[in-house]
Amino acid sequence: MAVAAGGFSLLGGGQGPAPDVALRTLAGESLKLSDLRGKVVLVNFWATSCTTCVHEMPALAEAHRRFAARGYETVAVAMSYDRPDYVANFAQERALPFKVAIDIDGAIAQAFSGIPATPTSFLVSKQGRILQRYVGEPDWEAFAKLVEAELAA
């Protein structure tokens, strides 16, 4: 299991279309990433055993609350090695305000060209294109500016 050792890394922008992965949320909702077209979407790969992931969850929740009414969505995808009961307990105890899914067989991570470290997040445009890939916790101020710009586009 690879875990980012804190900090922030930004790896390129404009990386092409986001894969149209199928997700099943803890709430039982089945959706494809393309179902969220028209919204700015953050796809966050994380694990309950990842200290950086746990640390960034309050900021993810705050960003979601700040932008959701304007067309922003967060999908937190727990890694395949994470126990489903741990993920469900984590989401419930922290009252996560966004969609949480579990990558049961690793197919979602593979579709995003593999996830070498957690947290890794992808900011996806309203048109379904990857705007930025973040490895580690983002610079939240820069992140907010990018989300604001994309919501206004």
Wavefront OBJ file of the C-alpha trace (Angstrom):
o trace
v 0.000 0.000 0.000
v 1.455 3.303 -1.093
v 0.583 6.368 0.906
v 1.518 9.940 0.183
v 3.683 11.300 2.949
v 1.805 14.562 3.197
v 2.380 17.641 1.154
v 0.958 18.376 -2.225
v 1.848 17.483 -5.749
v 0.113 18.663 -8.862
v 0.626 16.589 -11.961
v -0.431 18.388 -15.099
v -3.701 19.691 -16.323
v -5.870 19.102 -19.344
v -5.199 15.372 -19.281
v -8.045 14.364 -21.575
v -11.401 12.812 -20.811
v -12.090 11.259 -17.443
v -12.884 7.553 -17.678
v -16.594 6.814 -17.527
v -16.397 4.516 -14.531
v -19.406 2.850 -12.919
v -19.779 3.517 -9.200
v -21.971 2.126 -6.455
v -22.166 4.434 -3.472
v -22.539 3.423 0.162
v -26.075 4.818 -0.095
v -26.811 2.183 -2.777
v -26.850 4.612 -5.707
v -25.484 3.273 -8.999
v -24.077 5.846 -11.361
v -21.507 6.417 -14.035
v -19.158 9.381 -13.960
v -20.842 10.624 -17.150
v -24.094 10.952 -15.151
v -22.435 13.910 -13.425
v -21.689 15.829 -16.650
v -22.608 19.455 -16.268
v -21.074 19.469 -12.787
v -17.502 20.057 -11.689
v -16.518 16.778 -10.018
v -13.713 15.865 -7.658
v -12.931 12.138 -7.731
v -10.879 11.417 -4.620
v -9.113 8.064 -4.131
v -8.488 7.429 -0.441
v -8.236 4.812 2.294
v -9.192 4.738 5.948
v -5.607 3.625 6.743
v -4.107 6.677 5.005
v -3.321 9.423 7.528
v -3.129 12.133 4.850
v -6.525 11.010 3.510
v -8.084 11.178 6.954
v -6.483 14.588 7.543
v -7.874 16.067 4.302
v -11.454 14.787 4.762
v -12.679 17.871 6.664
v -11.343 20.101 3.850
v -12.993 17.878 1.226
v -16.264 18.156 3.130
v -15.906 21.929 3.424
v -15.187 22.306 -0.304
v -18.211 20.168 -1.065
v -20.473 22.244 1.168
v -19.071 25.482 -0.255
v -19.607 24.627 -3.921
v -22.331 21.923 -4.103
v -25.237 24.313 -4.610
v -23.447 25.759 -7.647
v -22.910 22.476 -9.473
v -19.988 20.772 -7.729
v -19.875 17.124 -6.711
v -17.401 15.062 -4.703
v -17.027 11.321 -5.137
v -14.701 9.715 -2.585
v -13.578 6.296 -3.839
v -12.129 4.020 -1.161
v -9.352 1.761 -2.406
v -9.937 -1.945 -3.011
v -7.748 -2.917 -0.050
v -9.912 -0.940 2.372
v -12.432 -2.940 4.377
v -16.000 -1.991 3.405
v -17.115 -1.915 7.054
v -14.280 0.513 7.904
v -15.270 2.763 5.005
v -18.946 2.721 5.982
v -18.151 3.462 9.638
v -15.758 6.273 8.683
v -18.326 7.914 6.389
v -21.118 7.573 8.940
v -19.123 8.767 11.963
v -17.929 11.858 10.098
v -21.265 12.490 8.354
v -19.506 12.909 5.008
v -21.750 15.141 2.880
v -20.719 13.648 -0.478
v -20.900 10.394 -2.394
v -18.664 7.598 -1.086
v -17.955 4.477 -3.127
v -15.653 1.487 -2.689
v -13.449 0.269 -5.532
v -14.110 -3.381 -4.674
v -11.979 -4.943 -7.430
v -9.605 -2.088 -8.279
v -11.267 -1.426 -11.648
v -12.002 2.235 -10.905
v -8.373 2.953 -9.957
v -7.193 1.071 -13.075
v -9.475 3.170 -15.272
v -7.694 6.262 -13.919
v -4.334 4.722 -14.990
v -3.701 3.269 -11.554
v -3.378 5.074 -8.249
v 0.178 4.759 -6.935
v -0.470 6.701 -3.715
v -3.377 7.919 -1.650
v -4.821 10.417 -1.590
v -4.951 11.007 -5.325
v -7.698 13.228 -6.694
v -8.889 14.255 -10.128
v -10.771 17.478 -10.751
v -13.109 16.908 -13.695
v -14.689 19.677 -15.767
v -18.384 20.039 -16.563
v -17.586 18.472 -19.940
v -15.980 15.411 -18.343
v -12.338 16.322 -18.958
v -9.647 16.010 -16.320
v -8.561 19.503 -15.319
v -5.985 18.539 -12.671
v -4.580 15.516 -10.906
v -3.504 15.954 -7.296
v -1.297 13.495 -5.417
v -1.397 14.335 -1.734
v -3.484 17.065 -0.203
v -4.149 20.003 -2.538
v -3.330 23.608 -1.873
v -6.935 24.370 -0.954
v -6.752 28.055 -1.885
v -5.494 27.267 -5.404
v -8.011 24.428 -5.631
v -10.883 26.768 -4.736
v -9.785 29.262 -7.409
v -9.738 26.531 -10.041
v -13.182 25.260 -8.991
v -14.558 28.828 -8.998
v -13.211 29.396 -12.514
v -14.668 26.152 -13.821
v -18.053 26.763 -12.185
v -18.169 30.186 -13.827
v -17.231 28.790 -17.267
l 1 2 3 4 5 6 7 8 9 10 11 12 13 14 15 16 17 18 19 20 21 22 23 24 25 26 27 28 29 30 31 32 33 34 35 36 37 38 39 40 41 42 43 44 45 46 47 48 49 50 51 52 53 54 55 56 57 58 59 60 61 62 63 64 65 66 67 68 69 70 71 72 73 74 75 76 77 78 79 80 81 82 83 84 85 86 87 88 89 90 91 92 93 94 95 96 97 98 99 100 101 102 103 104 105 106 107 108 109 110 111 112 113 114 115 116 117 118 119 120 121 122 123 124 125 126 127 128 129 130 131 132 133 134 135 136 137 138 139 140 141 142 143 144 145 146 147 148 149 150 151 152 153
